[in-house]
Every structure is written in C-alpha cells, then in structure tokens.
Amino acid sequence: MLKNKLEALLFSSGRKMGIEELSKLSHAKPDEIKSALVELKTEYDDKSSSVMIVNEGDSWKLTVREQFLPLVQKIVTE
C-alpha cells in the first residue's frame, strides 16, 4: 500500500521529491519511505519497465528510461 502511494505521488508530481515531503504526504515514517522506495526501484528494474525510479541523494523521481526519451520528448514539456 505504501509503495502504491509513493508511486502515485512520484508519477503525479513529475519532479524530484525528498523523503521528508513524501513522508508528510503519505503519513509514513522516513525509514519506511526509504525502504519502500528501494523496493519499488528494484521492482521497476527487474521488470525492465520503460520507466524507472531514480535516487539522487535524498530525492527520488519517477522518470522515463533514456532509450524512450526520443519517443516521449515531443509530448513532454520542460
């Protein structure tokens, strides 16, 4: 359930989100957030999805894999 909430938040925001922000929005503890994000990242990596979860320091983002960028860049605005 927490992973689903985090996935929805990351998808909807379209930007990097920090652990603290995700914690407040999902009403979960930061350590639970971190653990769920790591699991979610692994799931995306294991199924070779066209999207991936990227971790940069304390921030996380759901984004399109590089090989699919040319396909979507015409419809995605900066």
Order of alpha helices (4+ residues) and beta strands (2+ residues): alpha-beta-alpha-alpha-beta-beta-alpha
